[in-house]
């Protein structure tokens, strides 16, 4: 099976866009070398070997590979630089902490959470806030404890992913099936295929629609009568249909968002006996604000239950969102999804003697934008504001 080394592929392109011979390099060669060396030394060469054509669920997808795939995206380069800096910082800490990189390499979500922990550890250290990292209380390991204004806080760091991420995973994998099956086509005919799934979406739908897609392309390749396409299959899982490509139908389908997954191939002209087709896929994924804050509420309830017998009266919970090109989405992906009043409502229902810190790290430019919000009681206002001031 064909495989690539995602870091090496990224590095080849990065050397090109950082060339000193360019009138204006997109990014500095020094930064590229630093990223490459820290990632290679931190994770090892094997970590970046990626087999082509393997169906990988979202929760098993390595987010660093998504960043490496966006080779010219300055935000992705900024995110990789941030990871490289955290690897460098981790090497200054106790051996058991840096060893977590090796221990967690096969668990992408936990590894990503660990890098958020490093981000918070670094904030505490550079702010000279006394802290102990990765300590064990009873039979439970926590991120640590810190002291602010003479008060001791137990602190924890969490990555919270979008609710219904399983729905997105199914749609993403069906888009990949469309791509692979379209490569088997033996006719130069433009098509539009749509999938609309019955609610609630359940895991068995993926196999059902994979079979529908495969059956369509098999019939398409065997038939001589597909110049006029009007193909419909509907059952308890939902609807699959295919029609001939035309611009108006595609614009309508995209605009109305009536399909969960949309796939199209558009003829762009002939070259000799060959017909050139350009294709694309689109998935619709929508989550209500109520669902977002219910997910957060459940996480905070879990934390409250987990530490109900803790000897530490005061707590800090750090919750993170990262925004970069990729499909494994954290909780607050847009400005409109982040609502401080709804956040306060959740806090008032669940948290006591707790400072809740929400970080949003936005990787759209080479220098990340970091937005931080805090929710707290009046008694912890001074400590919360001191924490906030150290993120600047």
TORMILO-206936 format. One record per residue (C-alpha): x, y, z; residue in one letter; residue number from 1. Coordinates in steps of 0.2 Angstrom, whole numbers, padded with zeros to 4 digits, always signed. Layout:
+-------+-------+-------+-----+-----+
|  east | north |    up | res |   n |
+-------+-------+-------+-----+-----+
|     X |     Y |     Z |   a | NUM |
...
+-------+-------+-------+-----+-----+
end
This chain:
+-------+-------+-------+-----+-----+
|  east | north |    up | res |   n |
+-------+-------+-------+-----+-----+
| +0000 | +0000 | +0000 |   x |   1 |
| +0006 | +0017 | -0005 |   x |   2 |
| +0012 | +0028 | +0010 |   x |   3 |
| +0019 | +0046 | +0012 |   x |   4 |
| +0029 | +0055 | +0025 |   x |   5 |
| +0018 | +0070 | +0029 |   x |   6 |
| +0032 | +0079 | +0037 |   x |   7 |
| +0045 | +0077 | +0023 |   x |   8 |
| +0032 | +0082 | +0010 |   x |   9 |
| +0028 | +0097 | +0020 |   x |  10 |
| +0046 | +0101 | +0022 |   x |  11 |
| +0050 | +0100 | +0003 |   x |  12 |
| +0036 | +0113 | +0000 |   x |  13 |
| +0041 | +0124 | +0015 |   x |  14 |
| +0059 | +0125 | +0008 |   x |  15 |
| +0052 | +0132 | -0008 |   x |  16 |
| +0041 | +0145 | +0000 |   x |  17 |
| +0055 | +0150 | +0012 |   x |  18 |
| +0069 | +0151 | -0001 |   x |  19 |
| +0081 | +0166 | +0001 |   x |  20 |
| +0081 | +0168 | -0017 |   x |  21 |
| +0063 | +0174 | -0017 |   x |  22 |
| +0060 | +0193 | -0018 |   x |  23 |
| +0049 | +0190 | -0003 |   x |  24 |
| +0048 | +0173 | +0006 |   x |  25 |
| +0031 | +0168 | +0012 |   x |  26 |
| +0039 | +0162 | +0029 |   x |  27 |
| +0057 | +0163 | +0036 |   x |  28 |
| +0069 | +0148 | +0032 |   x |  29 |
| +0074 | +0149 | +0051 |   x |  30 |
| +0056 | +0145 | +0057 |   x |  31 |
| +0054 | +0131 | +0044 |   x |  32 |
| +0070 | +0123 | +0050 |   x |  33 |
| +0065 | +0125 | +0068 |   x |  34 |
| +0048 | +0117 | +0065 |   x |  35 |
| +0055 | +0102 | +0055 |   x |  36 |
| +0069 | +0098 | +0068 |   x |  37 |
| +0057 | +0099 | +0083 |   x |  38 |
| +0043 | +0089 | +0075 |   x |  39 |
| +0055 | +0076 | +0069 |   x |  40 |
| +0065 | +0074 | +0085 |   x |  41 |
| +0049 | +0076 | +0096 |   x |  42 |
| +0039 | +0063 | +0087 |   x |  43 |
| +0051 | +0052 | +0077 |   x |  44 |
| +0050 | +0049 | +0058 |   x |  45 |
| +0038 | +0034 | +0060 |   x |  46 |
| +0024 | +0046 | +0067 |   x |  47 |
| +0023 | +0055 | +0050 |   x |  48 |
| +0021 | +0040 | +0039 |   x |  49 |
| +0003 | +0040 | +0032 |   x |  50 |
| -0004 | +0026 | +0022 |   x |  51 |
| -0014 | +0032 | +0007 |   x |  52 |
| -0032 | +0026 | +0005 |   x |  53 |
| -0035 | +0020 | +0023 |   x |  54 |
| -0052 | +0025 | +0030 |   x |  55 |
| -0048 | +0034 | +0046 |   x |  56 |
| -0061 | +0040 | +0059 |   x |  57 |
| -0060 | +0058 | +0064 |   x |  58 |
| -0055 | +0054 | +0082 |   x |  59 |
| -0041 | +0043 | +0075 |   x |  60 |
| -0035 | +0057 | +0064 |   x |  61 |
| -0018 | +0065 | +0069 |   x |  62 |
| -0022 | +0084 | +0069 |   x |  63 |
| -0004 | +0088 | +0065 |   x |  64 |
| -0006 | +0079 | +0048 |   x |  65 |
| -0020 | +0090 | +0044 |   x |  66 |
| -0009 | +0105 | +0048 |   x |  67 |
| +0005 | +0098 | +0037 |   x |  68 |
| -0007 | +0095 | +0023 |   x |  69 |
| -0011 | +0113 | +0022 |   x |  70 |
| +0006 | +0117 | +0016 |   x |  71 |
| +0004 | +0135 | +0011 |   x |  72 |
| -0008 | +0141 | +0024 |   x |  73 |
| +0000 | +0153 | +0035 |   x |  74 |
| -0011 | +0149 | +0050 |   x |  75 |
| -0006 | +0131 | +0049 |   x |  76 |
| +0012 | +0135 | +0048 |   x |  77 |
| +0009 | +0146 | +0064 |   x |  78 |
| +0001 | +0132 | +0072 |   x |  79 |
| +0015 | +0120 | +0068 |   x |  80 |
| +0027 | +0133 | +0075 |   x |  81 |
| +0017 | +0134 | +0091 |   x |  82 |
| +0018 | +0115 | +0093 |   x |  83 |
| +0037 | +0115 | +0090 |   x |  84 |
| +0039 | +0128 | +0103 |   x |  85 |
| +0029 | +0117 | +0115 |   x |  86 |
| +0040 | +0102 | +0111 |   x |  87 |
| +0056 | +0113 | +0115 |   x |  88 |
| +0048 | +0119 | +0131 |   x |  89 |
| +0043 | +0101 | +0136 |   x |  90 |
| +0061 | +0096 | +0135 |   x |  91 |
| +0064 | +0108 | +0150 |   x |  92 |
| +0052 | +0098 | +0161 |   x |  93 |
| +0053 | +0082 | +0171 |   x |  94 |
| +0056 | +0066 | +0161 |   x |  95 |
| +0039 | +0059 | +0165 |   x |  96 |
| +0031 | +0074 | +0156 |   x |  97 |
| +0041 | +0074 | +0140 |   x |  98 |
| +0038 | +0055 | +0139 |   x |  99 |
| +0020 | +0058 | +0138 |   x | 100 |
| +0023 | +0062 | +0119 |   x | 101 |
| +0029 | +0045 | +0116 |   x | 102 |
| +0015 | +0037 | +0127 |   x | 103 |
| +0001 | +0046 | +0119 |   x | 104 |
| +0007 | +0045 | +0100 |   x | 105 |
| -0006 | +0032 | +0096 |   x | 106 |
| -0021 | +0042 | +0104 |   x | 107 |
| -0022 | +0058 | +0094 |   x | 108 |
| -0036 | +0066 | +0105 |   x | 109 |
| -0026 | +0063 | +0121 |   x | 110 |
| -0010 | +0069 | +0113 |   x | 111 |
| -0019 | +0085 | +0107 |   x | 112 |
| -0025 | +0088 | +0125 |   x | 113 |
| -0008 | +0085 | +0131 |   x | 114 |
| -0001 | +0099 | +0120 |   x | 115 |
| -0015 | +0110 | +0128 |   x | 116 |
| -0008 | +0105 | +0145 |   x | 117 |
| +0009 | +0111 | +0139 |   x | 118 |
| +0002 | +0127 | +0133 |   x | 119 |
| -0005 | +0130 | +0151 |   x | 120 |
| +0010 | +0124 | +0160 |   x | 121 |
| +0020 | +0137 | +0150 |   x | 122 |
| +0009 | +0151 | +0154 |   x | 123 |
| +0010 | +0147 | +0172 |   x | 124 |
| +0029 | +0145 | +0172 |   x | 125 |
| +0033 | +0161 | +0162 |   x | 126 |
| +0021 | +0171 | +0174 |   x | 127 |
| +0030 | +0164 | +0189 |   x | 128 |
| +0015 | +0156 | +0196 |   x | 129 |
| +0020 | +0143 | +0208 |   x | 130 |
| +0014 | +0126 | +0202 |   x | 131 |
| +0016 | +0107 | +0202 |   x | 132 |
| +0013 | +0098 | +0186 |   x | 133 |
| +0006 | +0080 | +0184 |   x | 134 |
| +0003 | +0076 | +0202 |   x | 135 |
| -0006 | +0060 | +0209 |   x | 136 |
| -0019 | +0063 | +0222 |   x | 137 |
| -0025 | +0046 | +0229 |   x | 138 |
| -0026 | +0035 | +0213 |   x | 139 |
| -0030 | +0050 | +0202 |   x | 140 |
| -0017 | +0060 | +0191 |   x | 141 |
| -0022 | +0078 | +0189 |   x | 142 |
| -0014 | +0091 | +0178 |   x | 143 |
| -0008 | +0100 | +0194 |   x | 144 |
| -0010 | +0113 | +0207 |   x | 145 |
| -0005 | +0131 | +0207 |   x | 146 |
| -0005 | +0145 | +0220 |   x | 147 |
| -0012 | +0163 | +0217 |   x | 148 |
| -0013 | +0176 | +0230 |   x | 149 |
| -0009 | +0163 | +0243 |   x | 150 |
| -0024 | +0152 | +0237 |   x | 151 |
| -0021 | +0135 | +0231 |   x | 152 |
| -0030 | +0129 | +0216 |   x | 153 |
| -0032 | +0112 | +0208 |   x | 154 |
| -0032 | +0115 | +0189 |   x | 155 |
| -0037 | +0104 | +0174 |   x | 156 |
| -0036 | +0107 | +0155 |   x | 157 |
| -0049 | +0100 | +0143 |   x | 158 |
| -0051 | +0099 | +0125 |   x | 159 |
| -0070 | +0099 | +0121 |   x | 160 |
| -0075 | +0093 | +0104 |   x | 161 |
| -0091 | +0097 | +0095 |   x | 162 |
| -0107 | +0087 | +0099 |   x | 163 |
| -0113 | +0075 | +0086 |   x | 164 |
| -0095 | +0074 | +0079 |   x | 165 |
| -0100 | +0056 | +0074 |   x | 166 |
| -0112 | +0063 | +0061 |   x | 167 |
| -0098 | +0074 | +0054 |   x | 168 |
| -0087 | +0058 | +0054 |   x | 169 |
| -0099 | +0048 | +0044 |   x | 170 |
| -0101 | +0063 | +0031 |   x | 171 |
| -0082 | +0065 | +0029 |   x | 172 |
| -0080 | +0046 | +0026 |   x | 173 |
| -0094 | +0046 | +0013 |   x | 174 |
| -0085 | +0061 | +0004 |   x | 175 |
| -0070 | +0050 | +0003 |   x | 176 |
| -0079 | +0036 | -0004 |   x | 177 |
| -0086 | +0047 | -0018 |   x | 178 |
| -0069 | +0053 | -0022 |   x | 179 |
| -0062 | +0035 | -0023 |   x | 180 |
| -0076 | +0028 | -0033 |   x | 181 |
| -0076 | +0043 | -0045 |   x | 182 |
| -0058 | +0038 | -0050 |   x | 183 |
| -0066 | +0022 | -0057 |   x | 184 |
| -0077 | +0031 | -0069 |   x | 185 |
| -0076 | +0026 | -0088 |   x | 186 |
| -0087 | +0039 | -0095 |   x | 187 |
| -0084 | +0058 | -0097 |   x | 188 |
| -0101 | +0063 | -0091 |   x | 189 |
| -0104 | +0076 | -0078 |   x | 190 |
| -0115 | +0071 | -0063 |   x | 191 |
| -0122 | +0078 | -0047 |   x | 192 |
| -0125 | +0065 | -0032 |   x | 193 |
| -0134 | +0069 | -0016 |   x | 194 |
| -0136 | +0060 | +0000 |   x | 195 |
| -0150 | +0065 | +0013 |   x | 196 |
| -0150 | +0054 | +0029 |   x | 197 |
| -0165 | +0050 | +0040 |   x | 198 |
| -0163 | +0058 | +0058 |   x | 199 |
| -0156 | +0054 | +0070 |   x | 200 |
| -0141 | +0049 | +0060 |   x | 201 |
| -0134 | +0032 | +0067 |   x | 202 |
| -0117 | +0023 | +0063 |   x | 203 |
| -0125 | +0010 | +0052 |   x | 204 |
| -0129 | +0023 | +0039 |   x | 205 |
| -0111 | +0024 | +0034 |   x | 206 |
| -0111 | +0006 | +0027 |   x | 207 |
| -0128 | +0008 | +0020 |   x | 208 |
| -0123 | +0023 | +0009 |   x | 209 |
| -0106 | +0017 | +0005 |   x | 210 |
| -0115 | +0002 | -0003 |   x | 211 |
| -0127 | +0014 | -0012 |   x | 212 |
| -0113 | +0024 | -0019 |   x | 213 |
| -0103 | +0008 | -0025 |   x | 214 |
| -0119 | +0001 | -0033 |   x | 215 |
| -0122 | +0018 | -0042 |   x | 216 |
| -0104 | +0019 | -0049 |   x | 217 |
| -0104 | +0000 | -0054 |   x | 218 |
| -0121 | +0002 | -0064 |   x | 219 |
| -0114 | +0018 | -0071 |   x | 220 |
| -0099 | +0010 | -0078 |   x | 221 |
| -0108 | -0005 | -0085 |   x | 222 |
| -0122 | +0004 | -0093 |   x | 223 |
| -0123 | +0012 | -0110 |   x | 224 |
| -0138 | +0022 | -0106 |   x | 225 |
| -0132 | +0034 | -0093 |   x | 226 |
| -0132 | +0049 | -0105 |   x | 227 |
| -0148 | +0054 | -0096 |   x | 228 |
| -0146 | +0051 | -0077 |   x | 229 |
| -0161 | +0050 | -0065 |   x | 230 |
| -0156 | +0038 | -0052 |   x | 231 |
| -0165 | +0037 | -0035 |   x | 232 |
| -0164 | +0025 | -0021 |   x | 233 |
| -0174 | +0029 | -0005 |   x | 234 |
| -0176 | +0018 | +0011 |   x | 235 |
| -0176 | +0019 | +0030 |   x | 236 |
| -0159 | +0026 | +0030 |   x | 237 |
| -0163 | +0041 | +0019 |   x | 238 |
| -0161 | +0046 | +0000 |   x | 239 |
| -0147 | +0044 | -0013 |   x | 240 |
| -0150 | +0052 | -0030 |   x | 241 |
| -0139 | +0056 | -0045 |   x | 242 |
| -0143 | +0067 | -0060 |   x | 243 |
| -0134 | +0074 | -0075 |   x | 244 |
| -0123 | +0089 | -0071 |   x | 245 |
| -0129 | +0107 | -0074 |   x | 246 |
| -0124 | +0123 | -0066 |   x | 247 |
| -0141 | +0128 | -0060 |   x | 248 |
| -0145 | +0112 | -0051 |   x | 249 |
| -0128 | +0113 | -0042 |   x | 250 |
| -0131 | +0131 | -0037 |   x | 251 |
| -0148 | +0126 | -0030 |   x | 252 |
| -0142 | +0111 | -0021 |   x | 253 |
| -0128 | +0120 | -0013 |   x | 254 |
| -0138 | +0135 | -0008 |   x | 255 |
| -0153 | +0126 | -0001 |   x | 256 |
| -0141 | +0114 | +0009 |   x | 257 |
| -0154 | +0100 | +0006 |   x | 258 |
| -0141 | +0087 | +0006 |   x | 259 |
| -0130 | +0080 | +0020 |   x | 260 |
| -0117 | +0076 | +0007 |   x | 261 |
| -0116 | +0083 | -0011 |   x | 262 |
| -0104 | +0077 | -0024 |   x | 263 |
| -0102 | +0083 | -0042 |   x | 264 |
| -0091 | +0081 | -0057 |   x | 265 |
| -0092 | +0095 | -0070 |   x | 266 |
| -0086 | +0093 | -0088 |   x | 267 |
| -0073 | +0107 | -0092 |   x | 268 |
| -0069 | +0103 | -0110 |   x | 269 |
| -0061 | +0090 | -0122 |   x | 270 |
| -0043 | +0086 | -0125 |   x | 271 |
| -0042 | +0074 | -0140 |   x | 272 |
| -0053 | +0060 | -0135 |   x | 273 |
| -0052 | +0064 | -0117 |   x | 274 |
| -0066 | +0073 | -0107 |   x | 275 |
| -0059 | +0083 | -0093 |   x | 276 |
| -0070 | +0083 | -0077 |   x | 277 |
| -0068 | +0094 | -0061 |   x | 278 |
| -0076 | +0088 | -0046 |   x | 279 |
| -0080 | +0093 | -0028 |   x | 280 |
| -0089 | +0087 | -0012 |   x | 281 |
| -0098 | +0097 | +0001 |   x | 282 |
| -0105 | +0091 | +0018 |   x | 283 |
| -0118 | +0101 | +0028 |   x | 284 |
| -0115 | +0100 | +0047 |   x | 285 |
| -0125 | +0111 | +0059 |   x | 286 |
| -0126 | +0111 | +0078 |   x | 287 |
| -0137 | +0122 | +0088 |   x | 288 |
| -0130 | +0134 | +0102 |   x | 289 |
| -0140 | +0124 | +0114 |   x | 290 |
| -0132 | +0108 | +0110 |   x | 291 |
| -0114 | +0117 | +0112 |   x | 292 |
| -0118 | +0123 | +0129 |   x | 293 |
| -0126 | +0107 | +0135 |   x | 294 |
| -0110 | +0098 | +0130 |   x | 295 |
| -0100 | +0110 | +0140 |   x | 296 |
| -0112 | +0108 | +0155 |   x | 297 |
| -0110 | +0089 | +0154 |   x | 298 |
| -0091 | +0091 | +0154 |   x | 299 |
| -0091 | +0103 | +0169 |   x | 300 |
| -0103 | +0091 | +0179 |   x | 301 |
| -0091 | +0077 | +0175 |   x | 302 |
| -0077 | +0087 | +0183 |   x | 303 |
| -0087 | +0092 | +0198 |   x | 304 |
| -0091 | +0074 | +0201 |   x | 305 |
| -0073 | +0069 | +0198 |   x | 306 |
| -0066 | +0081 | +0211 |   x | 307 |
| -0081 | +0081 | +0224 |   x | 308 |
| -0070 | +0074 | +0238 |   x | 309 |
| -0054 | +0084 | +0233 |   x | 310 |
| -0044 | +0092 | +0247 |   x | 311 |
| -0043 | +0108 | +0237 |   x | 312 |
| -0057 | +0120 | +0239 |   x | 313 |
| -0053 | +0131 | +0224 |   x | 314 |
| -0052 | +0125 | +0206 |   x | 315 |
| -0047 | +0131 | +0189 |   x | 316 |
| -0054 | +0123 | +0173 |   x | 317 |
| -0046 | +0128 | +0157 |   x | 318 |
| -0056 | +0124 | +0141 |   x | 319 |
| -0049 | +0126 | +0124 |   x | 320 |
| -0054 | +0128 | +0106 |   x | 321 |
| -0042 | +0128 | +0092 |   x | 322 |
| -0048 | +0134 | +0075 |   x | 323 |
| -0038 | +0129 | +0059 |   x | 324 |
| -0041 | +0120 | +0043 |   x | 325 |
| -0047 | +0103 | +0048 |   x | 326 |
| -0063 | +0092 | +0052 |   x | 327 |
| -0061 | +0087 | +0070 |   x | 328 |
| -0069 | +0103 | +0077 |   x | 329 |
| -0068 | +0110 | +0094 |   x | 330 |
| -0082 | +0118 | +0103 |   x | 331 |
| -0082 | +0136 | +0099 |   x | 332 |
| -0078 | +0137 | +0080 |   x | 333 |
| -0086 | +0154 | +0076 |   x | 334 |
| -0088 | +0171 | +0085 |   x | 335 |
| -0107 | +0168 | +0085 |   x | 336 |
| -0106 | +0151 | +0094 |   x | 337 |
| -0096 | +0160 | +0109 |   x | 338 |
| -0109 | +0168 | +0120 |   x | 339 |
| -0104 | +0174 | +0137 |   x | 340 |
| -0121 | +0175 | +0144 |   x | 341 |
| -0125 | +0157 | +0139 |   x | 342 |
| -0107 | +0153 | +0147 |   x | 343 |
| -0112 | +0161 | +0163 |   x | 344 |
| -0129 | +0152 | +0164 |   x | 345 |
| -0119 | +0135 | +0163 |   x | 346 |
| -0107 | +0141 | +0175 |   x | 347 |
| -0120 | +0146 | +0188 |   x | 348 |
| -0129 | +0130 | +0186 |   x | 349 |
| -0113 | +0119 | +0189 |   x | 350 |
| -0098 | +0128 | +0196 |   x | 351 |
| -0093 | +0133 | +0213 |   x | 352 |
| -0077 | +0140 | +0220 |   x | 353 |
| -0070 | +0138 | +0202 |   x | 354 |
| -0062 | +0149 | +0189 |   x | 355 |
| -0067 | +0144 | +0172 |   x | 356 |
| -0055 | +0150 | +0158 |   x | 357 |
| -0060 | +0148 | +0140 |   x | 358 |
| -0046 | +0149 | +0127 |   x | 359 |
| -0049 | +0151 | +0109 |   x | 360 |
| -0033 | +0149 | +0098 |   x | 361 |
| -0036 | +0155 | +0080 |   x | 362 |
| -0024 | +0149 | +0067 |   x | 363 |
| -0028 | +0160 | +0052 |   x | 364 |
| -0012 | +0170 | +0051 |   x | 365 |
| +0006 | +0166 | +0054 |   x | 366 |
| +0005 | +0173 | +0072 |   x | 367 |
| -0010 | +0165 | +0081 |   x | 368 |
| -0024 | +0175 | +0088 |   x | 369 |
| -0027 | +0170 | +0106 |   x | 370 |
| -0044 | +0175 | +0114 |   x | 371 |
| -0046 | +0172 | +0133 |   x | 372 |
| -0062 | +0174 | +0143 |   x | 373 |
| -0065 | +0170 | +0162 |   x | 374 |
| -0080 | +0166 | +0172 |   x | 375 |
| -0078 | +0167 | +0191 |   x | 376 |
| -0087 | +0172 | +0207 |   x | 377 |
| -0084 | +0188 | +0216 |   x | 378 |
| -0073 | +0180 | +0229 |   x | 379 |
| -0061 | +0174 | +0215 |   x | 380 |
| -0061 | +0190 | +0204 |   x | 381 |
| -0043 | +0195 | +0209 |   x | 382 |
| -0036 | +0178 | +0205 |   x | 383 |
| -0045 | +0177 | +0189 |   x | 384 |
| -0040 | +0194 | +0183 |   x | 385 |
| -0022 | +0190 | +0187 |   x | 386 |
| -0023 | +0174 | +0177 |   x | 387 |
| -0031 | +0183 | +0162 |   x | 388 |
| -0017 | +0196 | +0162 |   x | 389 |
| -0004 | +0183 | +0160 |   x | 390 |
| -0011 | +0177 | +0143 |   x | 391 |
| -0006 | +0194 | +0135 |   x | 392 |
+-------+-------+-------+-----+-----+
end
